[in-house]
Amino acid sequence: MPARHFRAQRLVAIVDRNRVQLDGFVKDVMDVGPALDKWCAFGRQTLETDGHDVGQLVEAIDKAEEMSQSGPVVIIAHTIKGKGVSYMENESDLHGVAPNQGHLRVALDEFPSADRPWHHV
């Protein structure tokens, strides 16, 4: 709120909106409502993008940089917690927990790496 009040320029924030928290899905634990509307209410210009698409993120950042000359901007990056690893996707139980050896093997096999660029999730 102070950013808008003090007419901050060239200020861009990126919010990772993965919809999961430690105890479960945000909507089930404490529904916070539409994020976009809330940021607008705080006087922020807003953009939404797919947080897993690097091209879309770059486009959003470039656009936000232009927009920020007239005031603060928030980019809401919609993501999936644990994306790319089958047992991790949208699992709140794994929030802040290191994988065991079995999980680690699965994750390393499923997740693309530089030495396996042909491997797709």
DSSP file (Angstrom, degrees, kcal/mol; ACC not computed):
  #  RESIDUE AA STRUCTURE BP1 BP2  ACC     N-H-->O    O-->H-N    N-H-->O    O-->H-N    TCO  KAPPA ALPHA  PHI   PSI    X-CA   Y-CA   Z-CA
    1    1 A M     >        0   0    0      0, 0.0     4,-2.0     0, 0.0     3,-0.4   0.000 360.0 360.0 360.0 -40.3    0.0    0.0    0.0
    2    2 A P  H  >  +     0   0    0      0, 0.0     4,-2.9     0, 0.0     6,-0.2   0.849 360.0  64.4 -62.2 -31.2    2.8    2.5    0.7
    3    3 A A  H  4>S+     0   0    0      1,-0.2     5,-3.2     2,-0.2    40,-0.1   0.919 108.0  39.7 -59.0 -43.6    4.3    2.0   -2.7
    4    4 A R  H >45S+     0   0    0     -3,-0.4     3,-1.4    38,-0.3    -1,-0.2   0.915 114.1  54.0 -70.6 -42.8    1.1    3.4   -4.4
    5    5 A H  H 3<5S+     0   0    0     -4,-2.0    -2,-0.2     1,-0.3    -1,-0.2   0.905 113.7  41.4 -58.1 -43.3    0.8    6.2   -1.8
    6    6 A F  T 3<5S-     0   0    0     -4,-2.9    -1,-0.3    -5,-0.2    -2,-0.2   0.294 113.1-119.5 -90.5  10.5    4.3    7.4   -2.3
    7    7 A R  T < 5 -     0   0    0     -3,-1.4    -3,-0.2     1,-0.2    -4,-0.1   0.879  39.0-166.0  55.7  44.3    4.0    7.0   -6.1
    8    8 A A      < -     0   0    0     -5,-3.2     2,-0.3    -6,-0.2     3,-0.2  -0.364   2.7-161.4 -61.0 135.9    6.8    4.4   -6.3
    9    9 A Q        +     0   0    0      1,-0.2    60,-0.2    62,-0.1     3,-0.1  -0.844  63.7  24.8-118.7 158.1    8.0    3.9   -9.9
   10   10 A R  S    S+     0   0    0     58,-2.5     2,-0.5    -2,-0.3    -1,-0.2   0.848  83.5 137.1  59.1  36.9   10.0    1.1  -11.4
   11   11 A L        +     0   0    0     57,-0.3    62,-2.5    -3,-0.2     2,-0.4  -0.966  25.5 173.5-117.2 117.1    8.8   -1.3   -8.7
   12   12 A V  E     -a   73   0A   0     -2,-0.5     2,-0.4    60,-0.2    62,-0.2  -0.989   8.4-171.2-127.1 129.3    7.8   -4.8   -9.9
   13   13 A A  E     -a   74   0A   0     60,-2.3    62,-3.2    -2,-0.4     2,-0.5  -0.924  10.8-150.7-116.5 145.3    6.9   -7.7   -7.6
   14   14 A I  E     -a   75   0A   0     -2,-0.4     2,-0.6    60,-0.2    62,-0.2  -0.974   8.6-159.9-115.9 124.3    6.3  -11.3   -8.7
   15   15 A V  E     -a   76   0A   0     60,-3.1    62,-3.0    -2,-0.5     2,-0.9  -0.911  11.7-143.6-105.6 122.1    3.9  -13.4   -6.6
   16   16 A D  E     -a   77   0A   0     -2,-0.6     2,-1.1    60,-0.2    62,-0.2  -0.753  17.3-168.1 -82.8 106.4    4.3  -17.2   -7.0
   17   17 A R  E     +a   78   0A   0     60,-2.7    62,-1.7    -2,-0.9    34,-0.1  -0.727  27.8 149.2-101.4  85.6    0.6  -18.3   -6.8
   18   18 A N        -     0   0    0     -2,-1.1    63,-0.7    60,-0.2    -1,-0.2   0.465  50.5-134.7 -98.6  -1.8    0.9  -22.1   -6.3
   19   19 A R        +     0   0    0     -3,-0.2     7,-2.1     1,-0.1     2,-0.4   0.515  69.2 104.5  67.9   7.3   -2.3  -22.4   -4.2
   20   20 A V  E     +C   25   0B   0      5,-0.3     2,-0.3     6,-0.1     5,-0.2  -0.948  40.9 174.0-123.8 141.2   -0.7  -24.7   -1.6
   21   21 A Q  E >   -C   24   0B   0      3,-3.0     3,-1.7    -2,-0.4    74,-0.1  -0.785  52.0 -79.8-131.4-179.6    0.5  -24.1    1.9
   22   22 A L  T 3  S+     0   0    0      1,-0.3    73,-0.2    -2,-0.3     3,-0.1   0.812 126.9  40.1 -52.0 -38.8    1.9  -26.2    4.7
   23   23 A D  T 3  S-     0   0    0      1,-0.2     2,-0.3    70,-0.0    -1,-0.3   0.385 125.1 -75.3 -97.2   3.5   -1.5  -27.5    5.8
   24   24 A G  E <  S-C   21   0B   0     -3,-1.7    -3,-3.0    68,-0.1    -1,-0.2  -0.949  84.5  -7.0 139.7-160.7   -3.2  -28.1    2.4
   25   25 A F  E >>  -C   20   0B   0     -2,-0.3     4,-2.0    -5,-0.2     3,-1.3  -0.515  60.6-127.9 -72.8 138.6   -4.7  -26.0   -0.3
   26   26 A V  H 3> S+     0   0    0     -7,-2.1     4,-2.6     1,-0.3    -1,-0.1   0.884 108.1  58.2 -53.7 -43.5   -5.1  -22.3    0.5
   27   27 A K  H 3> S+     0   0    0     -8,-0.4     4,-0.5     1,-0.2    -1,-0.3   0.791 111.5  42.4 -60.7 -27.4   -8.8  -22.3   -0.4
   28   28 A D  H <4 S+     0   0    0     -3,-1.3    -1,-0.2     2,-0.2    -2,-0.2   0.808 119.1  41.3 -87.9 -32.7   -9.4  -25.1    2.2
   29   29 A V  H  < S-     0   0    0     -4,-2.0    -2,-0.2     1,-0.2     2,-0.2   0.932 142.2 -19.5 -81.8 -49.4   -7.2  -23.7    5.0
   30   30 A M  H  <  -     0   0    0     -4,-2.6     2,-0.3    -5,-0.2    -1,-0.2  -0.628  68.7-138.0-161.9  95.9   -8.1  -20.0    4.6
   31   31 A D     <  -     0   0    0     -4,-0.5    -4,-0.1    -2,-0.2    -5,-0.0  -0.398  17.5-173.9 -62.2 118.9   -9.6  -18.8    1.4
   32   32 A V        -     0   0    0     -2,-0.3    -1,-0.2     1,-0.3    -5,-0.1   0.425  31.6-136.7 -96.7   0.0   -8.0  -15.5    0.5
   33   33 A G        -     0   0    0      4,-0.0     2,-0.5     5,-0.0    -1,-0.3  -0.212  55.4  -9.9  77.2-168.6  -10.2  -14.8   -2.5
   34   34 A P     >  -     0   0    0      0, 0.0     4,-1.6     0, 0.0     3,-0.1  -0.514  55.1-159.6 -72.8 115.8   -9.0  -13.5   -5.8
   35   35 A A  H  > S+     0   0    0     -2,-0.5     4,-2.5     1,-0.2     5,-0.2   0.887  88.7  57.7 -61.5 -41.3   -5.4  -12.3   -5.6
   36   36 A L  H  > S+     0   0    0      1,-0.2     4,-2.2     2,-0.2    -1,-0.2   0.928 106.6  47.9 -57.7 -47.4   -5.7  -10.1   -8.7
   37   37 A D  H  > S+     0   0    0      1,-0.2     4,-2.2     2,-0.2    -1,-0.2   0.875 110.5  52.4 -62.3 -38.1   -8.5   -8.1   -7.2
   38   38 A K  H  X S+     0   0    0     -4,-1.6     4,-1.4     2,-0.2    -1,-0.2   0.933 109.5  47.3 -66.2 -45.3   -6.7   -7.6   -3.9
   39   39 A W  H  <>S+     0   0    0     -4,-2.5     5,-2.3     1,-0.2     3,-0.2   0.893 111.6  51.8 -64.0 -38.0   -3.5   -6.3   -5.6
   40   40 A C  H ><5S+     0   0    0     -4,-2.2     3,-1.9    -5,-0.2    -1,-0.2   0.910 106.0  54.7 -61.5 -41.6   -5.6   -3.9   -7.7
   41   41 A A  H 3<5S+     0   0    0     -4,-2.2    -1,-0.2     1,-0.3    -2,-0.2   0.794 102.6  57.2 -63.3 -27.8   -7.3   -2.7   -4.5
   42   42 A F  T 3<5S-     0   0    0     -4,-1.4   -38,-0.3    -3,-0.2    -1,-0.3   0.361 126.2-103.1 -83.5   6.0   -3.9   -1.9   -3.1
   43   43 A G  T < 5S+     0   0    0     -3,-1.9     2,-0.4     1,-0.3    -3,-0.2   0.675  75.7 139.8  84.8  17.4   -3.3    0.3   -6.1
   44   44 A R      < -     0   0    0     -5,-2.3     2,-0.3    -6,-0.2    -1,-0.3  -0.749  53.5-129.0 -95.4 141.5   -1.0   -2.0   -8.0
   45   45 A Q  E     -b   73   0A   0     27,-2.4    29,-2.8    -2,-0.4     2,-0.4  -0.673  38.6-151.4 -76.2 142.8   -1.2   -2.5  -11.7
   46   46 A T  E     -b   74   0A   0     -2,-0.3     2,-0.3    27,-0.2    29,-0.2  -0.909  24.7-178.5-129.4 150.6   -1.4   -6.3  -12.2
   47   47 A L  E     -b   75   0A   0     27,-2.1    29,-3.3    -2,-0.4     2,-0.4  -0.968  13.9-151.1-134.7 150.7   -0.5   -8.9  -14.8
   48   48 A E  E     +b   76   0A   0     -2,-0.3     2,-0.3    27,-0.2    29,-0.2  -0.956  22.7 161.5-122.4 146.4   -1.1  -12.7  -14.7
   49   49 A T  E     -b   77   0A   0     27,-2.4    29,-2.8    -2,-0.4     2,-0.8  -0.974  47.7 -91.5-154.1 165.3    1.1  -15.3  -16.3
   50   50 A D  E >   -b   78   0A   0     -2,-0.3     3,-1.5    27,-0.2     7,-0.2  -0.764  34.0-154.7 -80.0 112.0    1.9  -19.0  -16.4
   51   51 A G  T 3  S+     0   0    0     27,-2.3    28,-0.2    -2,-0.8    -1,-0.1   0.571  89.9  56.8 -69.3  -8.4    4.8  -19.2  -14.0
   52   52 A H  T 3  S+     0   0    0     26,-0.5     2,-0.8     1,-0.1    -1,-0.3   0.516  88.4  82.9 -97.5  -7.0    6.2  -22.3  -15.6
   53   53 A D    <>  -     0   0    0     -3,-1.5     4,-2.4     1,-0.2     5,-0.2  -0.848  60.5-166.4-102.5 103.7    6.5  -20.8  -19.1
   54   54 A V  H  > S+     0   0    0     -2,-0.8     4,-2.7     1,-0.2     5,-0.2   0.876  88.3  54.4 -58.8 -39.9    9.7  -18.9  -19.3
   55   55 A G  H  > S+     0   0    0      1,-0.2     4,-2.3     2,-0.2    -1,-0.2   0.923 109.8  46.3 -60.1 -45.1    8.7  -17.1  -22.4
   56   56 A Q  H  > S+     0   0    0      2,-0.2     4,-2.6     1,-0.2    -1,-0.2   0.878 111.7  52.4 -65.6 -37.4    5.5  -15.8  -20.8
   57   57 A L  H  X S+     0   0    0     -4,-2.4     4,-2.7    -7,-0.2    -2,-0.2   0.931 109.4  48.6 -63.8 -44.6    7.4  -14.7  -17.7
   58   58 A V  H  X S+     0   0    0     -4,-2.7     4,-2.7     2,-0.2    -2,-0.2   0.928 112.2  49.1 -61.3 -45.1    9.9  -12.8  -19.8
   59   59 A E  H  X S+     0   0    0     -4,-2.3     4,-2.6     1,-0.2    -1,-0.2   0.920 112.1  48.7 -59.4 -44.2    7.0  -11.1  -21.7
   60   60 A A  H  X S+     0   0    0     -4,-2.6     4,-2.9     2,-0.2    -2,-0.2   0.903 111.7  48.8 -64.4 -41.0    5.3  -10.2  -18.4
   61   61 A I  H  X S+     0   0    0     -4,-2.7     4,-2.3     2,-0.2    -2,-0.2   0.921 111.8  49.1 -65.6 -42.9    8.5   -8.8  -16.9
   62   62 A D  H  X S+     0   0    0     -4,-2.7     4,-1.6     2,-0.2    -2,-0.2   0.931 114.6  45.0 -60.7 -45.2    9.1   -6.7  -20.0
   63   63 A K  H  X S+     0   0    0     -4,-2.6     4,-2.7     1,-0.2    -2,-0.2   0.910 112.2  51.9 -65.0 -42.4    5.5   -5.4  -20.0
   64   64 A A  H  X S+     0   0    0     -4,-2.9     4,-2.6     1,-0.2    -1,-0.2   0.874 104.3  57.2 -62.4 -37.6    5.7   -4.8  -16.2
   65   65 A E  H  < S+     0   0    0     -4,-2.3     4,-0.3     2,-0.2    -1,-0.2   0.917 110.6  43.6 -60.4 -42.7    8.9   -2.8  -16.6
   66   66 A E  H >< S+     0   0    0     -4,-1.6     3,-1.3     1,-0.2    -2,-0.2   0.942 115.4  48.3 -65.1 -47.7    7.1   -0.4  -19.0
   67   67 A M  H >< S+     0   0    0     -4,-2.7     3,-2.0     1,-0.3     4,-0.2   0.830  99.0  69.3 -61.7 -33.1    4.0   -0.2  -16.8
   68   68 A S  G >< S+     0   0    0     -4,-2.6   -58,-2.5     1,-0.3     3,-0.8   0.616  79.1  77.2 -68.3 -11.6    6.0    0.5  -13.7
   69   69 A Q  G <  S+     0   0    0     -3,-1.3    -1,-0.3    -4,-0.3    -2,-0.2   0.728 101.6  41.2 -69.7 -18.1    7.0    3.9  -14.9
   70   70 A S  G <  S-     0   0    0     -3,-2.0    -1,-0.2     1,-0.4    -2,-0.2   0.358 134.2 -45.1-107.9   5.1    3.5    5.0  -13.9
   71   71 A G  S <  S-     0   0    0     -3,-0.8    -1,-0.4    -4,-0.2   -61,-0.2  -0.797  81.3 -40.6 150.0 170.6    3.3    3.1  -10.7
   72   72 A P        -     0   0    0      0, 0.0   -27,-2.4     0, 0.0     2,-0.4  -0.213  50.6-158.0 -64.8 148.8    4.0   -0.2   -8.9
   73   73 A V  E     -ab  12  45A   0    -62,-2.5   -60,-2.3   -29,-0.2     2,-0.4  -0.962   8.3-158.4-130.0 143.2    3.2   -3.5  -10.7
   74   74 A V  E     -ab  13  46A   0    -29,-2.8   -27,-2.1    -2,-0.4     2,-0.6  -0.990   5.4-157.4-121.0 130.4    2.5   -7.0   -9.5
   75   75 A I  E     -ab  14  47A   0    -62,-3.2   -60,-3.1    -2,-0.4     2,-0.8  -0.936   8.7-152.9-102.6 121.7    2.9  -10.1  -11.7
   76   76 A I  E     -ab  15  48A   0    -29,-3.3   -27,-2.4    -2,-0.6     2,-0.8  -0.862   9.9-162.3 -96.5 111.5    0.9  -13.1  -10.5
   77   77 A A  E     -ab  16  49A   0    -62,-3.0   -60,-2.7    -2,-0.8     2,-0.5  -0.838   8.7-147.4 -98.3 107.7    2.7  -16.2  -11.7
   78   78 A H  E     +ab  17  50A   0    -29,-2.8   -27,-2.3    -2,-0.8   -26,-0.5  -0.636  31.4 165.0 -77.6 122.3    0.3  -19.2  -11.5
   79   79 A T        -     0   0    0    -62,-1.7     2,-0.5    -2,-0.5   -29,-0.0  -0.834  38.6-122.8-133.4 169.4    2.3  -22.3  -10.7
   80   80 A I    >   -     0   0    0     -2,-0.3     3,-2.0   -61,-0.1   -61,-0.1  -0.977  35.9-118.1-115.1 119.9    1.9  -25.9   -9.6
   81   81 A K  T 3  S+     0   0    0    -63,-0.7     9,-2.6    -2,-0.5    10,-0.3  -0.358  99.2   8.3 -58.3 127.8    3.8  -26.8   -6.4
   82   82 A G  T >  S-     0   0    0      7,-0.2     3,-1.9     1,-0.2     7,-0.4   0.666  89.5-174.0  76.4  17.1    6.3  -29.5   -7.2
   83   83 A K  T <   +     0   0    0     -3,-2.0    -1,-0.2     1,-0.2     3,-0.1  -0.132  63.8  25.4 -50.7 131.9    5.7  -29.3  -11.0
   84   84 A G  T 3  S+     0   0    0     37,-0.1     2,-0.5     1,-0.1    -1,-0.2   0.251 101.5  86.7 100.6 -12.0    7.5  -31.9  -13.0
   85   85 A V    X>  -     0   0    0     -3,-1.9     3,-1.9     1,-0.1     4,-1.6  -0.955  69.5-147.1-123.8 111.7    7.8  -34.5  -10.3
   86   86 A S  T 34 S+     0   0    0     -2,-0.5     3,-0.2     1,-0.3    -1,-0.1   0.818  95.0  44.6 -50.7 -45.6    4.7  -36.8  -10.1
   87   87 A Y  T 34 S+     0   0    0      1,-0.2    -1,-0.3    16,-0.1    16,-0.0   0.643 115.6  49.6 -78.5 -10.9    4.7  -37.5   -6.4
   88   88 A M  T X4 S+     0   0    0     -3,-1.9     3,-2.0    -6,-0.3    -2,-0.2   0.727  76.6 115.2 -96.4 -25.2    5.4  -33.8   -5.5
   89   89 A E  T 3< S-     0   0    0     -4,-1.6    -7,-0.2    -7,-0.4     3,-0.1  -0.249  98.0 -14.8 -59.1 123.4    2.8  -32.0   -7.6
   90   90 A N  T 3  S+     0   0    0     -9,-2.6     2,-0.7     1,-0.2    -1,-0.3   0.732  95.9 142.0  59.2  27.9    0.2  -30.2   -5.4
   91   91 A E    X   -     0   0    0     -3,-2.0     3,-0.9   -10,-0.3    -1,-0.2  -0.863  30.8-176.4-103.5 106.8    1.3  -32.2   -2.3
   92   92 A S  G >  S+     0   0    0     -2,-0.7     3,-1.9     1,-0.2    -1,-0.2   0.773  78.1  72.6 -71.3 -25.1    1.3  -30.0    0.8
   93   93 A D  G 3  S+     0   0    0      1,-0.3    -1,-0.2   -70,-0.1   -71,-0.0   0.753  96.2  52.1 -61.2 -22.9    2.7  -32.9    2.9
   94   94 A L  G X  S+     0   0    0     -3,-0.9     3,-1.8    -6,-0.1     2,-0.5   0.335  76.5 129.7 -96.2   6.8    6.1  -32.4    1.2
   95   95 A H  T <  S-     0   0    0     -3,-1.9     3,-0.1     1,-0.3    -3,-0.1  -0.484  89.4  -7.1 -65.7 113.5    6.3  -28.7    2.0
   96   96 A G  T 3  S+     0   0    0     -2,-0.5     2,-0.5     1,-0.2    -1,-0.3   0.666 106.3 123.9  76.2  16.6    9.7  -28.1    3.5
   97   97 A V    <   -     0   0    0     -3,-1.8    -1,-0.2     0, 0.0    -3,-0.0  -0.931  60.2-128.1-113.9 130.8   10.5  -31.8    3.7
   98   98 A A        -     0   0    0     -2,-0.5     2,-0.1    -3,-0.1     6,-0.0  -0.511  34.0-108.1 -72.4 142.1   13.6  -33.3    2.1
   99   99 A P        -     0   0    0      0, 0.0    -1,-0.1     0, 0.0     2,-0.1  -0.386  27.6-125.1 -69.8 147.4   12.9  -36.3   -0.2
  100  100 A N     >  -     0   0    0     -2,-0.1     4,-2.7     1,-0.1     5,-0.2  -0.278  39.7 -89.8 -78.2 178.2   14.0  -39.8    1.0
  101  101 A Q  H  > S+     0   0    0      1,-0.2     4,-2.2     2,-0.2     5,-0.1   0.884 127.4  49.7 -60.8 -40.6   16.2  -41.9   -1.3
  102  102 A G  H  > S+     0   0    0      2,-0.2     4,-1.9     1,-0.2    -1,-0.2   0.931 113.6  45.2 -63.9 -46.1   13.3  -43.5   -3.1
  103  103 A H  H  > S+     0   0    0      1,-0.2     4,-2.8     2,-0.2    -2,-0.2   0.895 110.6  55.1 -63.9 -39.8   11.6  -40.1   -3.8
  104  104 A L  H  X S+     0   0    0     -4,-2.7     4,-2.7     1,-0.2     5,-0.2   0.914 106.7  50.3 -60.5 -43.6   14.9  -38.6   -4.8
  105  105 A R  H  X S+     0   0    0     -4,-2.2     4,-1.9     2,-0.2    -1,-0.2   0.926 112.2  47.2 -60.8 -45.1   15.5  -41.3   -7.4
  106  106 A V  H  X S+     0   0    0     -4,-1.9     4,-2.5     2,-0.2     5,-0.2   0.941 113.0  49.0 -61.6 -47.3   12.0  -40.8   -8.9
  107  107 A A  H  X S+     0   0    0     -4,-2.8     4,-2.6     1,-0.2    -2,-0.2   0.923 111.3  48.5 -60.6 -45.7   12.4  -37.0   -8.9
  108  108 A L  H  < S+     0   0    0     -4,-2.7    -1,-0.2     1,-0.2    -2,-0.2   0.842 113.6  48.3 -64.8 -32.4   15.8  -37.2  -10.7
  109  109 A D  H  < S+     0   0    0     -4,-1.9    -1,-0.2    -5,-0.2    -2,-0.2   0.886 117.6  39.8 -73.7 -38.7   14.4  -39.6  -13.2
  110  110 A E  H  < S+     0   0    0     -4,-2.5    -2,-0.2    -5,-0.2    -3,-0.2   0.802  99.2  82.0 -82.3 -29.8   11.3  -37.5  -14.0
  111  111 A F  S  < S-     0   0    0     -4,-2.6     9,-0.1    -5,-0.2   -26,-0.1  -0.619  83.8-118.5 -84.7 130.9   12.9  -34.0  -13.9
  112  112 A P        -     0   0    0      0, 0.0     2,-0.3     0, 0.0     8,-0.1  -0.333  35.0-170.5 -65.4 146.7   14.6  -32.9  -17.1
  113  113 A S    >   -     0   0    0      3,-0.5     3,-1.5     6,-0.1     6,-0.2  -0.873  37.6-103.4-133.9 168.2   18.3  -32.2  -16.8
  114  114 A A  T 3  S+     0   0    0     -2,-0.3    -1,-0.1     1,-0.3     0, 0.0   0.824 121.1  51.8 -62.0 -32.5   21.1  -30.6  -18.9
  115  115 A D  T 3  S+     0   0    0      1,-0.3    -1,-0.3     2,-0.1     3,-0.1   0.521 115.9  42.1 -84.8  -2.4   22.5  -34.0  -19.7
  116  116 A R    X   +     0   0    0     -3,-1.5     3,-2.0     3,-0.1    -3,-0.5  -0.424  64.0 155.6-134.5  60.2   19.1  -35.3  -20.9
  117  117 A P  T 3  S+     0   0    0      0, 0.0    -1,-0.1     0, 0.0    -2,-0.1   0.716  73.8  60.5 -64.1 -18.0   17.6  -32.4  -22.9
  118  118 A W  T 3  S+     0   0    0     -3,-0.1     2,-0.6     2,-0.1    -2,-0.0   0.619  81.5 100.1 -81.0 -12.8   15.3  -34.9  -24.7
  119  119 A H    <   -     0   0    0     -3,-2.0     2,-0.4    -6,-0.2    -3,-0.1  -0.648  57.9-169.4 -79.6 116.7   13.7  -35.9  -21.5
  120  120 A H              0   0    0     -2,-0.6    -2,-0.1     1,-0.1   -36,-0.0  -0.849 360.0 360.0-110.8 144.1   10.3  -34.2  -21.1
  121  121 A V              0   0    0     -2,-0.4   -37,-0.1   -36,-0.0    -1,-0.1   0.441 360.0 360.0 -82.7 360.0    8.1  -34.1  -18.1
